[in-house]
Amino acid sequence: MQSICTIILAAGKGTRLKSAKPKVMHEILGLPLIWYPVRLAMKLGAAAVCVVGHGREIVGPYLEQFPVAQVVQDPPLGTGHAVLMARDALEKIDAKDVVILPGDMPLVEHSSLRSLIEVYRASHSPIGVLTARMPDPTGYGRIVRDWENRVTAIVEHNDADEAHRKIDEINTGVYIIDKSFLLSAVDRLSPDNVKQEFYLTDIVRMARFAASYQASDYREAHGINSRHQLSEAAAVMQQRVNRAFMDDGVTFVDPGSVWISPLARIGQDVEIWPHVYVLGECTIDSGVRIMPNTWIRNSCIGARSIIRHGSMIENTTISPDTDLPAHSMIDGSRQS
């Protein structure tokens, strides 16, 4: 038996994004939002089910490159309803526990998820909840604890009274739940709330208590509901990626102006100047210097090469020790 399977909730429309594109297909560092929870599921080694809905004719084909089953939620009637739509797929997966991930939260760290799983398994509770303390918790479900500091309820913002709204600890929407308990509990959900939806959060009250782990960085809880939130999340991810490369021996002259895909591989002693984009599946070998205002996508740059300023390189392999002239435009997909 697999110990864990994953449900990714990706049926939302994202009305405030004001876009014909499905919410989870908006990009951060050149990758759709949905790529980030799918990557988390793959890191867990877990079988994954993705609940799609709005824009599934776009989301579905993208997901086909991953070992992810798809189920449809239409119309969207809440997170609990989404799990109900995944029931048949879940019952076919031989797993004890279910991790639930929002499809629009790209900043959740693998380390936080692993810590939540460890706390949950030590607790003997049927539910584990990832929480965070927010400077402004408006709009988020609030965590309610008992005198033993155990989570006993999650109150959605729209249903919260004045006392609950003063709580700054919020529900991130990331859970690990015993599969048998989950399938039994969602059958008992009721849309008896302000939004008349089936809230997954209501199942916490059906357990004696829920285990919890608090994320060290509240920004992990940021979902994407607007262009502003999208840009904020992109900046956080940019900092994470660039910091990791610097720790591995890459020099950034101005890290805040360089955007690199999480899929990129970069060798030691690479020097990257301002306003450089390295997107898609790129390999930059050791000792390369990339000068300002350069765009590189899905390409390999050989060791000790110099890519001079203002160049655009796509779908190309640059040989080692190349000195590429300024303003070079190379697209391997267009070469015969």
C-alpha positions in Angstrom: 0.0 0.0 0.0 1.2 3.5 -0.8 1.3 5.6 2.3 0.1 8.8 0.6 -1.9 10.0 -2.4 -2.6 13.6 -3.3 -5.6 15.6 -4.5 -4.9 19.0 -6.2 -7.8 21.4 -6.3 -7.6 23.3 -9.6 -11.2 23.9 -10.7 -11.4 27.6 -9.8 -12.1 30.3 -12.4 -10.0 33.2 -10.9 -12.5 35.9 -11.7 -10.4 38.7 -10.2 -7.6 37.9 -12.6 -9.8 39.2 -15.4 -8.5 36.7 -17.9 -9.7 34.2 -20.5 -6.9 31.9 -19.3 -7.7 29.5 -16.4 -6.3 30.7 -13.1 -3.9 27.8 -12.7 -2.4 28.3 -16.1 -1.1 31.8 -15.3 2.7 31.6 -15.0 5.4 32.2 -12.4 9.0 32.0 -13.8 7.7 30.6 -17.1 5.7 27.7 -15.5 2.0 27.5 -14.9 0.8 27.7 -11.3 -0.5 24.2 -11.4 3.1 22.9 -12.1 4.1 23.8 -8.5 1.6 21.6 -6.6 2.1 18.8 -9.2 5.9 19.0 -8.4 5.1 18.7 -4.7 3.0 15.6 -5.3 5.8 14.1 -7.4 8.4 14.9 -4.6 6.2 13.0 -2.2 6.2 10.0 -4.6 2.4 10.1 -4.3 -0.3 9.1 -6.8 -2.1 12.3 -7.7 -5.6 13.3 -8.7 -6.3 16.7 -10.0 -9.8 18.2 -9.8 -10.3 20.4 -12.9 -13.3 22.5 -13.9 -13.2 26.0 -15.4 -10.8 26.0 -18.5 -10.3 22.2 -18.3 -9.9 22.1 -22.1 -6.6 24.0 -21.5 -5.6 22.6 -18.1 -6.3 19.0 -19.0 -3.9 18.7 -22.0 -1.2 20.4 -19.9 -1.6 17.8 -17.1 -1.3 14.9 -19.6 2.5 15.1 -19.4 2.4 14.1 -15.7 1.2 10.9 -14.0 -1.9 12.6 -12.7 -5.5 11.4 -12.9 -8.1 14.0 -13.7 -11.7 14.4 -12.5 -14.1 17.2 -13.3 -16.0 19.5 -10.9 -18.7 21.3 -12.7 -20.3 23.4 -11.3 -17.8 24.3 -8.5 -19.7 24.0 -5.2 -16.8 24.2 -2.7 -13.7 22.3 -1.6 -15.7 19.6 0.0 -17.6 19.1 -3.2 -14.3 18.9 -5.1 -13.3 16.0 -2.9 -16.6 14.3 -3.5 -16.0 14.5 -7.3 -12.6 12.7 -6.7 -14.2 9.9 -4.6 -14.1 7.3 -7.4 -10.5 8.0 -8.3 -9.5 8.0 -4.6 -11.1 4.6 -3.9 -9.0 3.1 -6.7 -5.8 4.3 -5.1 -4.2 2.0 -2.5 -3.2 4.6 0.0 -3.8 5.3 3.7 -3.6 9.1 3.7 -4.6 11.9 1.4 -2.7 15.1 1.0 -4.8 18.0 -0.3 -3.1 20.9 -2.1 -4.7 24.0 -3.6 -3.8 24.4 -7.3 -3.2 28.2 -6.9 -0.6 28.2 -4.1 2.8 27.9 -5.7 4.8 29.0 -2.6 4.1 25.9 -0.3 7.5 24.5 0.6 8.3 20.7 0.5 9.9 21.0 3.9 6.6 22.4 5.4 4.6 19.6 3.9 7.0 17.0 5.2 6.8 18.5 8.7 3.0 18.5 8.6 3.0 14.8 7.7 5.4 14.0 10.5 3.3 15.9 13.1 0.1 14.3 11.8 1.5 10.8 12.0 2.6 11.4 15.6 -0.7 12.8 16.7 -3.1 9.9 16.1 -5.6 12.5 14.7 -7.4 11.7 11.4 -6.6 15.3 10.1 -3.4 17.4 9.8 -3.7 21.1 8.8 -0.9 23.4 7.6 -1.5 26.8 9.3 0.2 30.2 9.1 0.1 33.5 11.1 -0.9 36.3 8.7 -0.2 40.1 9.2 -3.7 40.6 7.6 -5.8 37.4 7.9 -8.8 39.0 6.1 -10.5 36.5 3.7 -8.9 33.4 5.3 -10.5 30.7 7.4 -9.5 31.1 11.1 -8.0 28.4 13.2 -9.9 27.7 16.4 -8.0 25.9 19.2 -9.1 24.4 22.6 -7.5 24.9 26.0 -4.9 22.2 25.1 -3.9 24.2 22.0 -5.4 21.6 19.6 -7.3 22.6 16.5 -11.0 22.0 17.0 -12.5 24.0 14.1 -11.8 26.2 11.1 -14.2 29.1 10.6 -14.4 30.6 7.2 -14.1 34.4 7.0 -17.6 35.0 5.7 -19.0 32.9 8.6 -16.7 34.3 11.3 -18.0 36.5 14.1 -16.0 39.4 15.5 -14.1 37.2 18.0 -13.0 34.8 15.3 -11.9 37.6 13.0 -9.4 38.7 15.6 -7.6 35.4 15.2 -4.4 35.8 13.0 -3.7 32.1 12.6 -5.2 30.9 9.3 -5.9 27.8 7.4 -3.7 27.5 4.3 -5.9 24.9 2.6 -3.2 22.3 2.8 -4.1 19.1 4.6 -3.3 15.5 5.2 -6.3 13.3 6.1 -6.9 9.7 6.7 -8.5 8.4 3.5 -11.3 6.4 5.2 -12.2 9.3 7.5 -12.2 11.7 4.6 -14.5 9.7 2.4 -16.9 9.2 5.3 -16.8 12.8 6.4 -17.4 14.5 3.0 -20.7 12.5 2.7 -21.9 14.3 5.8 -21.1 17.9 4.6 -23.9 20.4 4.2 -23.9 23.7 2.3 -25.4 25.4 5.4 -23.2 28.6 5.3 -23.1 32.1 3.8 -21.8 30.9 0.4 -24.0 27.8 0.3 -21.0 25.6 -0.5 -19.6 22.3 0.8 -16.7 23.4 2.9 -13.9 20.8 3.4 -13.0 22.7 6.6 -16.2 21.5 8.2 -14.8 18.0 8.6 -12.5 19.3 11.4 -15.5 19.5 13.7 -16.2 15.8 12.9 -12.9 14.8 14.4 -12.0 15.0 18.1 -9.2 17.4 17.1 -6.8 18.1 14.1 -3.1 18.0 14.2 -1.3 21.1 12.9 2.0 22.5 11.7 2.6 26.3 11.4 4.5 27.3 8.3 7.6 29.4 9.2 6.9 31.8 6.3 3.3 33.1 6.1 3.8 33.8 2.4 3.5 30.0 1.7 -0.2 30.5 2.3 -0.6 33.1 -0.4 -3.1 32.0 -3.0 -3.3 33.7 -6.4 -6.6 35.6 -7.0 -5.3 38.8 -8.7 -2.5 40.0 -10.9 -1.0 41.8 -7.9 -0.8 38.5 -5.9 0.6 36.8 -9.0 3.4 39.4 -9.2 4.1 39.1 -5.4 4.3 35.3 -5.6 6.6 35.6 -8.6 9.0 37.9 -6.7 9.1 35.4 -3.7 9.8 32.5 -6.0 12.5 34.5 -7.9 14.3 35.2 -4.5 14.1 31.5 -3.6 15.5 30.2 -6.9 18.2 32.8 -7.1 19.3 32.3 -3.5 19.6 28.6 -4.1 21.8 29.1 -7.1 24.0 31.6 -5.3 24.5 29.1 -2.5 25.7 26.6 -5.2 28.3 29.0 -6.5 26.6 31.2 -9.1 27.2 35.0 -9.2 24.4 37.4 -9.8 25.4 41.0 -10.3 21.8 42.1 -9.5 19.7 39.2 -8.3 16.5 41.3 -8.3 16.5 41.7 -12.0 17.3 38.1 -13.0 14.5 35.6 -13.6 15.4 31.9 -13.7 13.2 28.8 -14.1 13.1 26.2 -11.3 13.9 23.7 -14.1 17.2 25.3 -15.0 20.6 23.8 -14.2 23.5 26.1 -13.7 27.1 25.2 -13.0 29.6 26.8 -10.6 31.3 30.1 -11.4 28.6 31.2 -13.8 28.3 35.0 -13.8 24.9 36.5 -14.6 24.5 40.2 -15.3 21.3 42.3 -14.8 18.1 41.8 -16.8 18.7 38.2 -17.8 15.9 35.6 -18.3 16.7 31.9 -18.2 13.4 30.0 -18.7 12.3 26.5 -19.5 14.7 23.6 -19.4 18.1 25.2 -19.7 21.6 24.0 -18.8 24.3 26.6 -18.2 27.6 25.0 -17.8 30.4 26.2 -15.5 32.3 29.4 -16.1 29.7 30.9 -18.5 29.3 34.7 -18.4 25.8 36.0 -19.5 25.8 39.8 -20.2 22.9 42.1 -19.6 19.5 42.1 -21.3 19.6 38.5 -22.5 16.8 36.0 -23.0 17.5 32.2 -22.9 14.9 29.5 -23.2 15.1 25.7 -23.5 18.8 25.9 -24.4 22.2 24.6 -23.4 25.2 27.0 -23.0 28.6 25.2 -23.1 31.2 25.8 -20.4 33.3 29.0 -20.4 31.1 30.7 -23.1 30.4 34.4 -23.1 26.8 35.5 -24.1 27.1 39.1 -24.9 24.4 41.7 -24.2 21.0 41.9 -25.9 21.0 38.3 -27.2 18.0 36.0 -27.6 18.7 32.2 -27.6 15.9 29.6 -27.8 15.9 25.8 -28.4 19.7 25.9 -29.1 22.9 24.3 -27.9 25.9 26.7 -27.7 29.3 24.9 -27.9 31.8 25.4 -25.1 34.2 28.4 -25.3 31.8 30.3 -27.6 32.0 34.1 -27.6 28.6 35.0 -28.9 28.3 38.5 -30.3 26.0 41.1 -28.9 22.4 41.2 -30.1 22.6 37.6 -31.4 19.2 36.1 -32.3 19.2 32.3 -32.4 16.1 30.0 -32.4 17.0 26.4 -33.1 13.3 25.5 -33.8 13.4 27.7 -36.9 16.6 26.3 -38.4 16.2 23.7 -41.1 
